[in-house]
Amino acid sequence: MGSGLYQVDFTKADRPRTWKYSARYYIDIVKQNGFPAGEDELPLYGHFRDDMMWSTATASYQIEGAWRADGKGLSIWDTFAHTPLRVSNDDTGDVACDSYHKPDEDVRMLQNLGVGFYRFSISWSRVLPDGTTAHVNEPAYLLDGVDIRGYTAWSLMDNLEWATGFAEQFGLYFVNRSDPKLTRTPKVSVQTFSTIIRCNGFPDPKSGHECLKPQPEGTSPASVHF
């Protein structure tokens, strides 16, 4: 709330944006492609390369809003924020900056900043409402005929906004929370993930690649107990 480039008025339904001083300062940096030399601190200033790529970024829960729109499922943040006393003032991201409904305005803001790139994320509980691939929610990835599926990637491990229950259903280890030691029991997925890391990718199973061979007893992550 204390940083960022725009002040969003969360008390108004249309979530109006107001420039912060930081936005104007950032625009100057982009226009000048760096920090022009200052007389007082000359050694600290200079220019970036001519091919410098300027960008900005957001995270889905911070800006999307529309927490139940168009078939979206619950994310871990939705569940957390809706649990009493977890967040100051019981604030939630139900509406947030309402960027789900205001993409054109956000694009204009990016154009005004002068950046050439924008890194954003999409709530995966919006794409996969039940946390599985059994149902892919089309409104989450198809907008005005532009299919974004070819431009996005999901970390295998974590993108900080899993669907509610995802970690319990999937993940790498079962955690016994009734045991004070919180013992872990490996799932089949831990062996799969360790193979991906060991192979540094996904080699063809028919290739017989060395990394696909069973590991010696005691060295596999699935044989390690905590």
ZITA-V175216 format. One record per helix or strand of 3 or more residues. SS is the DSSP state (hx for helix, st for strand). FROM is the first residue (numbers start at 1). LEN is the number of residues. Records with the same first field share a line. If there is no record, write none. Layout:
SS->FROM-LEN + FROM-LEN
//
This chain:
st->6-3 + 17-3 + 55-3 + 117-3 + 173-3 + 184-3
hx->21-12 + 42-3 + 60-4 + 69-3 + 76-6 + 88-3 + 103-11 + 124-4 + 138-3 + 149-3 + 166-4 + 188-12 + 205-3 + 210-3 + 221-3
//
